[in-house]
Amino acid sequence: MARLKALVAAKSAPLDAQAWIAGALEALATSGIDAVRVEPLAKTLAVTKGSFYWHFADRRALIDAMLSQWSAGRIVAIHEQTAQTTDPALALRKLIDLYTRRSNAHGLSIELAIRALARNDAGAASAVQAVDAERLRHVASLFARLGYGPREAEARAVMVYAYLFGQSLLDPKSVKAADMTFAVDALLAPSR
């Protein structure tokens, strides 16, 4: 919540919908969906509930806005993360490096919380499906540009994302850096 309190302290104007969405994402990441409630958020943001109802009809509208912003942001991010180079192999390595060596713990917390919510919430499930489909499509297209056929390119995209999310859950003290490097090389190795 320190991140959120800094945002609120920096704002001199009345809170906008974006501040409420940022607050909701922060609450979701730190405490789960049950923390995404009007009164606790208003207290954290140091505003009245009236501010909330100026921007959102109800809690569900806030959750939907939060999910929409998250999914749109993740879809834009996959394109930005790989657009810096025209070499597909280098783009894949940079993407993997981003998730493994320069990972964003806060962003991962949000992602995992939304994925947990998606098990019981149709809106969250739809957001996750849209993000996953675009990530997999985009990474498969990078493998296709490396000469892989459609089936293998799609399978390798699945393996890359399974690796990226799976390795983020491992205890870093349990995995040698050399083994991580070897795993990435194996993922990106040409087909035999």
N, C-alpha and C positions, 0 to 999 in steps of 0.2 A: 504494500500500500504506500510505501515511501515514494515510489515513482508517481503514483497518482496524486499524493499530497503536494508534490513538487509542481505538478501540472496545475493544480488548483491554485497554489500560491502564486504562480506566474501569471495567472489570468486576472485582469482587472475588470473585464467586462462580465456580464452575466454568463453563466454556463450555457454552452450550446449543446446540441444533441451529440456532437462528437465527444465532448467531455463525459457525458453519461455513458456512451459506448466504451470509451477508454476505461472508465470506472468499472463497467460490467466485465470487460475482458480481464482486468486486473483481479477483480473479485473471483471470477471463474478460475483463473490460473492459480490463485493462492488458496481458495477455500471451496471450490466446486460450485455447481449450479445453484445450490441452496443459498449461497451468499449473494446471488444476483437478485436482490430484492430492493424495492424502492426505498424503504426507510433506512436500512443500513448504508446504502449508497449515498443517500442525501446527507446522512450524518458524516460520512467520510469526506464527501465533497463540500461540506459546510454550507449547505443550502437547504431550502425547504422542499417538501415534496411537490409543491406547486411548480417548481422549476421542471421537475420530471414531467408532470402532466402537460406542461406547455409544449413539450417536444414529442411525447409518446402517449398513446391512448391507454396503454397498460403495460404490465411487465412483459407479456408475450411480444408486444411490438418492439420493446427494447431488445429482447433476446433475438428476434428476427433481424433487427438492424445490426446487432453484434455479429451474427452468423453471416449476414450478407457482406459486411465489411471484411470479415476474416477471409471468406472464400474469394472475394474479388482481389484482396491483397495478395493471397497466396498464388492466385492464377497470374497476376501481373508479375509477381516475384520470380516464378519459374522462367518466364521469358527474359526478364532483366538479368537473372543470374547466369544465363547462358548466351546472352546476346553480345557479350564483350569480345567474343572471338568467333571467327568463321571456321576454325578447326574443330570438328565435332569431338574428337578425342580429347582435346584440351578443354573444351567446354564441359565434358563429362567429368574430367579430373577436377576442374575448378568447382563444379557443383558438389562433388563428393567431398572435396576439401572444405567447402563452406559448412557442410553438415558435420564434419568430423573434427577438423582442427580449429575451426573458428565458429563453433556452434553457438547458438543464441539460446541459453538456458530458459530465459523468460518466454521466448517465442515457442520453444518446445513445450513448456508448461501449458501454454494456451492451446497448442495443437493437441496435446494429450487430453486435456480437459474437454475439448470439443469432441474428440473421438470417443471419449467415455460417455458424454452426453448423447452422442449419436446412437448409442445402443437402445435408447428409450425415447428419443425425440425425433420425429419425422423431419423437422426443419434442419436439425443438426445433421441428420443422416444425408439429407439432400446436399447440404453444403460440403460435407466430406466427400460424397460421391463426385461432385463437380470438380473439386480440387484434385482428387485422386485421378480422375479421368484425364484431366488436362496435364497433370504431372507425367503420368504414364505415356500419354500420347506424345508429349513433347520430347521426353527422354527416348522413347522408341524411335522418333524421327531422327534423333542424333545417331542412334545405332544404325538406322537405315542408311544414313549418309556415309557411314563407315563401311557399307557394303553388305550388311546383314539382311537376310530375307525378312519379310514382314513378321512371320511367326517367331523367329529367333530374336528379332529386334524388340518385339513386345515382351517376350520372356525375359530378356536381359533388363528391360526397363523395370519389370516387377522385381527382379533380383536386386537391382540397384536400390530401389526404395525399401525393400525388405531389409537390406543391409543398413541403409542410412538410419532407419528408425530402430532397428534391432540393436545396432551398435551403441545408439544413444542410451539404451537401457542397461548396458553392461557397466559393471564397476570398472573404471579406468585402471585401477590397480591390478585387476585380474587379467588384463589383455596387454600383451607386449606391443609396442609401437610397430615393431618389425612385422608382427603377425597381421596387424591392421593394414600395413602397406602391401603385404603379400595378398591379402584378401581383395583389396582394391585392384591390384594387378590381375588377379584371377578373374575378377568380374569383367574387366575391360580387355582381357586377352582375346585375340582373334579365335574364331571358331576353328576346330580341327576337322 
